[in-house]
Structure formats: structure tokens, C-alpha cells
Amino acid sequence: MFVSILYVIIGLVLLVVGGEFLVRSSVALSFRLKLSRMVIGLTVVSFATSAPELLVSVQAAMDGLSDISLGNVIGSNIANIGLVLGITAIIGPLAIDKDFYKFNWPVMVLLSLALYVLLDNDGVITQLEGLGLLLSLFVYLFVLIRRARKFSDTMVEEVDDALQKTSNFKIVIWLLIGAGALYFGSELLVNGAEAIALKMEISEGVIAVTLIAVGTSVPELAASVIAALKQEKAISLGNLIGSNIFNIASVLGITSLIQPIAVKDETLMSVNIYWMLGFAIILLPLAFIPKKMILGRPKGFLIFVAYCIFIALVFMK
């Protein structure tokens, strides 16, 4: 058991390190390719920060552990709102922009409902359905970039301009470190999680929606808490919603293209996916009641308590 836990810890550390190096190298390479800051911020960074979830899901699916693939995405989407957003709002109130309810929130809810329909239909995300999810992501990105062009480049998530001066040698080294750390990290995490599930006599799905999901959300959580404590602009609601969109459309889309994803743990469909839908839908009324366009401490506390209840119920079952 100790060795399995050690595998999980080392795996999570490698995923965090790998994700960071992949983001740096991707942004630096994008500058080399003369991509604008807007495109880098909206697409390249988003893809790179979804890499840990993607690698874990692909590795799990190839090992025949599709519950880890699904549980990772469903759990990460719940953790992004319940854990990351909840804690960040408790530390400091978050302002909500109009793009939230006009564009990003509807897309996230539609994709969440689409995932539910696909799984409820036959319990499998086929390669054709995965291709559909991936195509929906490209449509989303196309519309996102067109909308962003109406605003200043400064409206886009900040991109480190210092990376423009990165040498080709450094970019290659960072890419190799990032890719290697993500590969070995996902391998150790999946193997360790499977072993823990077997020894504790619980399903891989439970481990995936709790331990693995929180682990792959650690970078977002750390960045949000540090920014909030410094009283800087914390991670925005739009960024977290974007992360949830990428998790469904790109992570599950790409994973199912490689290997169809089947539901094995009934709890994923009978309980967990409803929590994911609930956390997604509740954000709209929270944006307007009682104080409009502000996610303050009481709302953050409410979301965080709901997440704690979810985790408790998962283990009780």
C-alpha cells in the first residue's frame, strides 16, 4: 500500500512539473511561430494546461481502465468549480463578466448535457462520438477567437512576454522535460491508483473522481490561491469554465478516438455525473442572486461545502 501511495504522489508531482514545462515550451514555440498573444492565451495555454488530464485519461483507457478516464474528467470538472472556485471565492470575491452567461456558461452546460446523453444512450463514448466532441471544441475555439478580436489583447488571459526571447535549445529541452514528466507521471499515477483501489476494495471510479481529479486540478488551485492571497486578479470564472469545456471536448474526445470509453462503474452515471451537471447549472443563479455579477465569500463557502458533501458521499457509497 505504501508503494502505491508513493507512486501516486510521485505521479502527481511529475504531472505538475510536466504541465508547467509544457505550458512554457508551448507558449515560447507559439511566439516563434508568430502567433498573437490572443491566440496563445485562448488556445495554446488551454491545451497545455489540459495535458495532465489528457495523459492520465489516455493511459487509463489503454490499460482498460475506462472508469479512470471518465472519473478523471467528471471529477476534475466538479473540483474546478466546487474546490478551486469555492476556495478562491472564500479568500476574495470574484467579479463575473457578461461573457460568462452569454457564451462560456451555455457552452459548458451544453457539452455537459451532451456527455450525459452520450453515456446514457449506450454507456460508451465511441470513436465517432469522440470525433464529434473534438469537432465541437474547434467550433468553440473558432467562435471564441472571433469574439475575442472585438476586444483588446489585454482582455485575454495573461501570457508571459518574457518567453518571446526563449532560445530554440531551451524550447526543445522544456518540451522533452514536459513530455517525459507527463508520460511517466501518468503511468505512475494510474498504476498507483489502480493498486490502491484494489487494496481498499473500492472502484477505480471512486479513486478517479476524488484523488486523481483533485491531483490534476492542483496547478489551478495553487495558482488561484496564490493570486487571491496576493490580492491580485485570481483565476477567473471564465478560465475555469474553459477548463471544463476542454476536459469534456478535448480530453474525452481524443481519448475515445484512441480507445472507446465504456462506463463500468454504475456510480459514475447514477450519481457523479448529476453532481457535475448540478455544479455547472448552479453557477448561473449564483451569478445573479443575491448580488449580481459577484461571486463573494458566502457563495464560495456554499460551493465548497457542497463539494465536501460530494466527496463524503462518494466514499460512503
C-alpha positions as CSV (number, residue, x, y, z in Angstrom):
1,M,0.0,0.0,0.0
2,F,2.8,2.4,0.9
3,V,4.5,1.8,-2.5
4,S,1.2,2.5,-4.3
5,I,0.7,5.8,-2.4
6,L,4.3,6.8,-3.2
7,Y,3.6,6.1,-6.9
8,V,0.5,8.3,-6.8
9,I,2.4,11.2,-5.0
10,I,5.4,11.0,-7.4
11,G,3.0,10.7,-10.3
12,L,1.1,13.9,-9.3
13,V,4.4,15.8,-8.8
14,L,5.6,14.8,-12.2
15,L,2.3,15.8,-13.8
16,V,2.5,19.3,-12.2
17,V,6.2,19.7,-13.3
18,G,5.4,18.3,-16.8
19,G,2.4,20.6,-17.2
20,E,4.4,23.6,-16.2
21,F,7.2,22.9,-18.7
22,L,4.8,22.0,-21.4
23,V,3.0,25.4,-21.0
24,R,6.3,27.3,-21.1
25,S,7.6,25.5,-24.1
26,S,4.2,25.7,-26.0
27,V,4.0,29.5,-25.4
28,A,7.6,30.1,-26.4
29,L,7.1,28.0,-29.5
30,S,3.9,29.9,-30.3
31,F,5.8,33.2,-30.2
32,R,8.4,31.7,-32.6
33,L,5.5,30.8,-35.0
34,K,4.4,34.4,-34.8
35,L,1.0,33.6,-33.2
36,S,-0.7,36.6,-31.4
37,R,-0.9,36.8,-27.7
38,M,-4.7,36.4,-28.0
39,V,-4.5,33.1,-29.8
40,I,-1.8,31.8,-27.4
41,G,-3.8,32.8,-24.4
42,L,-7.1,31.3,-25.7
43,T,-5.9,28.1,-27.3
44,V,-2.3,27.1,-26.7
45,V,-2.3,27.7,-22.9
46,S,-5.7,26.0,-22.6
47,F,-4.5,22.9,-24.5
48,A,-1.2,22.7,-22.5
49,T,-2.9,23.0,-19.1
50,S,-5.3,20.2,-20.0
51,A,-2.3,17.9,-20.8
52,P,-2.2,16.2,-17.3
53,E,-5.9,15.2,-17.6
54,L,-5.4,14.0,-21.2
55,L,-2.3,11.9,-20.5
56,V,-3.9,10.2,-17.4
57,S,-7.1,9.5,-19.4
58,V,-5.3,8.1,-22.4
59,Q,-3.1,5.9,-20.2
60,A,-6.1,4.6,-18.3
61,A,-8.1,3.9,-21.4
62,M,-5.2,2.0,-23.0
63,D,-4.9,-0.1,-19.8
64,G,-8.6,-0.9,-20.0
65,L,-9.4,1.3,-17.0
66,S,-12.0,3.5,-18.7
67,D,-13.6,4.4,-15.3
68,I,-10.4,6.3,-14.5
69,S,-10.7,8.2,-17.8
70,L,-14.3,9.2,-17.2
71,G,-14.0,9.6,-13.5
72,N,-10.9,11.9,-14.0
73,V,-12.9,14.3,-16.3
74,I,-16.1,14.2,-14.3
75,G,-14.2,14.7,-11.0
76,S,-12.0,17.4,-12.4
77,N,-15.0,19.4,-13.6
78,I,-16.6,19.1,-10.2
79,A,-13.3,20.0,-8.5
80,N,-12.7,23.0,-10.7
81,I,-16.0,24.6,-9.5
82,G,-16.5,23.1,-6.1
83,L,-12.9,23.1,-4.8
84,V,-10.9,25.6,-6.9
85,L,-13.6,28.2,-7.4
86,G,-15.1,27.7,-3.9
87,I,-11.8,28.3,-2.1
88,T,-10.8,31.2,-4.3
89,A,-14.1,33.0,-3.7
90,I,-13.8,32.4,0.0
91,I,-10.3,34.1,0.0
92,G,-11.5,37.0,-2.1
93,P,-14.7,37.9,-4.1
94,L,-14.6,37.3,-7.8
95,A,-16.2,39.6,-10.4
96,I,-18.2,37.9,-13.2
97,D,-18.1,39.3,-16.7
98,K,-21.0,39.2,-19.2
99,D,-19.3,36.6,-21.4
100,F,-20.0,34.2,-18.6
101,Y,-23.7,33.9,-19.2
102,K,-23.7,34.9,-22.9
103,F,-21.2,32.4,-24.1
104,N,-19.0,30.3,-21.9
105,W,-21.6,29.0,-19.4
106,P,-24.1,27.9,-22.1
107,V,-21.3,26.0,-24.0
108,M,-20.2,24.3,-20.8
109,V,-23.7,23.2,-19.9
110,L,-24.4,22.0,-23.4
111,L,-21.3,19.9,-23.5
112,S,-22.0,18.5,-20.0
113,L,-25.5,17.6,-21.2
114,A,-24.1,16.1,-24.4
115,L,-21.8,13.9,-22.3
116,Y,-24.7,12.7,-20.2
117,V,-26.8,11.9,-23.3
118,L,-23.9,10.0,-25.0
119,L,-23.2,7.9,-21.9
120,D,-26.9,7.4,-21.0
121,N,-27.6,6.1,-24.6
122,D,-25.3,3.0,-24.6
123,G,-22.7,3.5,-21.8
124,V,-19.9,4.1,-24.3
125,I,-18.2,7.0,-26.0
126,T,-17.4,5.6,-29.4
127,Q,-14.7,6.9,-31.8
128,L,-17.3,8.6,-33.9
129,E,-18.8,10.4,-30.8
130,G,-15.3,11.3,-29.7
131,L,-14.7,12.9,-33.1
132,G,-18.0,14.9,-32.6
133,L,-16.7,16.1,-29.2
134,L,-13.4,17.2,-30.8
135,L,-15.1,19.0,-33.6
136,S,-17.3,20.8,-31.2
137,L,-14.1,22.1,-29.5
138,F,-12.8,23.5,-32.7
139,V,-16.1,25.3,-33.3
140,Y,-16.0,26.7,-29.8
141,L,-12.4,27.9,-30.3
142,F,-13.3,29.5,-33.7
143,V,-16.2,31.4,-32.1
144,L,-14.1,32.3,-29.0
145,I,-11.3,33.8,-31.1
146,R,-13.7,35.7,-33.3
147,R,-15.4,37.2,-30.2
148,A,-12.0,38.0,-28.6
149,R,-11.0,40.0,-31.6
150,K,-13.6,42.6,-30.7
151,F,-11.7,43.4,-27.6
152,S,-8.1,44.5,-26.7
153,D,-5.4,41.9,-26.5
154,T,-5.1,42.8,-22.8
155,M,-8.6,41.3,-22.2
156,V,-7.0,37.9,-22.8
157,E,-5.5,35.7,-20.1
158,E,-2.0,37.0,-19.4
159,V,0.8,35.4,-21.3
160,D,4.4,35.7,-20.2
161,D,6.0,38.0,-22.8
162,A,9.5,37.1,-21.5
163,L,9.1,33.7,-23.2
164,Q,9.4,35.5,-26.6
165,K,13.1,35.6,-26.1
166,T,13.5,31.9,-25.3
167,S,16.1,30.1,-27.4
168,N,15.3,27.1,-29.6
169,F,17.5,24.9,-27.5
170,K,15.6,25.8,-24.3
171,I,12.2,25.2,-26.1
172,V,13.3,21.7,-27.1
173,I,14.7,20.9,-23.6
174,W,11.4,22.1,-22.0
175,L,9.3,20.1,-24.4
176,L,11.3,16.9,-23.6
177,I,11.1,17.5,-19.9
178,G,7.4,18.3,-20.1
179,A,6.6,15.3,-22.3
180,G,8.7,12.9,-20.2
181,A,7.3,14.1,-16.9
182,L,3.7,13.8,-18.1
183,Y,4.3,10.3,-19.6
184,F,5.9,8.8,-16.5
185,G,3.7,10.8,-14.2
186,S,0.5,9.5,-15.8
187,E,1.9,5.9,-15.8
188,L,2.8,6.0,-12.1
189,L,-0.5,7.7,-11.1
190,V,-2.7,5.3,-13.0
191,N,-0.8,2.2,-11.7
192,G,-0.8,3.5,-8.2
193,A,-4.5,4.5,-8.2
194,E,-5.4,1.0,-9.6
195,A,-3.4,-0.7,-6.8
196,I,-5.0,1.5,-4.1
197,A,-8.5,0.8,-5.4
198,L,-7.8,-3.0,-5.4
199,K,-6.3,-3.0,-1.9
200,M,-9.1,-0.8,-0.4
201,E,-11.7,-2.8,-2.3
202,I,-13.3,0.3,-3.9
203,S,-13.8,1.1,-7.6
204,E,-11.3,2.8,-9.8
205,G,-14.1,5.3,-10.5
206,V,-14.1,6.4,-6.8
207,I,-10.3,7.0,-6.9
208,A,-10.6,8.8,-10.2
209,V,-13.3,11.3,-9.1
210,T,-11.5,12.1,-5.9
211,L,-7.8,11.5,-5.7
212,I,-6.9,11.8,-9.4
213,A,-9.3,14.6,-10.1
214,V,-8.0,16.7,-7.2
215,G,-4.4,15.9,-8.2
216,T,-4.8,17.1,-11.8
217,S,-6.6,20.2,-10.5
218,V,-3.7,21.1,-8.1
219,P,-2.0,23.5,-10.6
220,E,-5.2,25.6,-11.0
221,L,-5.9,25.5,-7.2
222,A,-2.3,26.6,-6.3
223,A,-2.3,29.5,-8.9
224,S,-5.8,30.6,-7.7
225,V,-4.9,30.6,-4.0
226,I,-1.6,32.4,-4.5
227,A,-3.2,35.1,-6.7
228,A,-6.1,35.6,-4.2
229,L,-3.7,35.8,-1.2
230,K,-1.7,38.5,-3.1
231,Q,-4.9,40.3,-3.7
232,E,-4.2,40.1,-7.4
233,K,-6.8,39.0,-10.0
234,A,-7.5,35.4,-9.1
235,I,-8.2,32.8,-11.7
236,S,-11.4,33.9,-13.5
237,L,-14.7,32.1,-13.7
238,G,-14.2,32.1,-17.5
239,N,-10.9,30.3,-17.2
240,L,-12.4,27.5,-15.0
241,I,-15.4,27.1,-17.3
242,G,-13.0,27.0,-20.3
243,S,-11.0,24.2,-18.5
244,N,-14.3,22.2,-18.0
245,I,-15.1,22.6,-21.7
246,F,-11.6,21.4,-22.7
247,N,-11.9,18.4,-20.3
248,I,-15.0,17.1,-22.0
249,A,-14.3,18.1,-25.6
250,S,-10.6,17.5,-25.9
251,V,-9.7,15.0,-23.2
252,L,-12.6,12.7,-23.7
253,G,-12.7,13.4,-27.4
254,I,-9.0,12.5,-28.0
255,T,-9.1,9.6,-25.6
256,S,-12.1,8.0,-27.2
257,L,-10.5,8.3,-30.6
258,I,-7.6,6.2,-29.4
259,Q,-9.8,3.8,-27.4
260,P,-13.6,3.9,-26.9
261,I,-14.5,4.7,-23.3
262,A,-17.0,2.5,-21.6
263,V,-18.9,3.0,-18.3
264,K,-18.1,0.2,-15.9
265,D,-18.8,1.8,-12.5
266,E,-22.6,2.4,-12.3
267,T,-22.0,5.2,-9.7
268,L,-20.5,7.4,-12.4
269,M,-23.8,7.5,-14.2
270,S,-26.2,7.1,-11.3
271,V,-24.6,9.7,-9.0
272,N,-21.4,11.5,-10.1
273,I,-22.5,12.9,-13.5
274,Y,-25.5,14.5,-11.8
275,W,-23.2,16.3,-9.4
276,M,-21.2,17.5,-12.4
277,L,-24.4,18.8,-14.0
278,G,-25.5,20.3,-10.8
279,F,-22.3,22.3,-10.2
280,A,-22.4,23.5,-13.8
281,I,-26.0,24.7,-13.7
282,I,-26.0,26.2,-10.2
283,L,-23.4,28.8,-11.4
284,L,-26.0,30.8,-13.3
285,P,-28.3,31.6,-10.4
286,L,-25.3,32.2,-8.1
287,A,-24.1,34.8,-10.6
288,F,-27.3,36.9,-10.1
289,I,-28.6,36.0,-6.6
290,P,-28.4,37.9,-4.3
291,K,-25.7,40.3,-5.6
292,K,-25.4,40.5,-9.3
293,M,-22.2,39.6,-11.1
294,I,-20.2,39.0,-7.9
295,L,-19.1,35.6,-6.5
296,G,-18.5,36.5,-2.9
297,R,-17.5,34.6,0.2
298,P,-20.9,33.2,1.1
299,K,-21.4,31.8,-2.4
300,G,-17.8,30.4,-2.4
301,F,-18.5,28.8,1.0
302,L,-21.7,27.3,-0.3
303,I,-20.0,25.7,-3.3
304,F,-17.1,24.4,-1.2
305,V,-19.4,22.8,1.4
306,A,-21.3,21.2,-1.5
307,Y,-18.0,19.8,-2.8
308,C,-17.1,18.4,0.7
309,I,-20.6,16.7,0.8
310,F,-19.9,15.2,-2.6
311,I,-16.6,13.7,-1.5
312,A,-18.1,12.3,1.7
313,L,-21.0,10.7,-0.3
314,V,-18.6,9.1,-2.8
315,F,-16.6,7.3,-0.1
316,M,-19.8,6.4,1.9
317,K,-21.1,4.6,-1.2
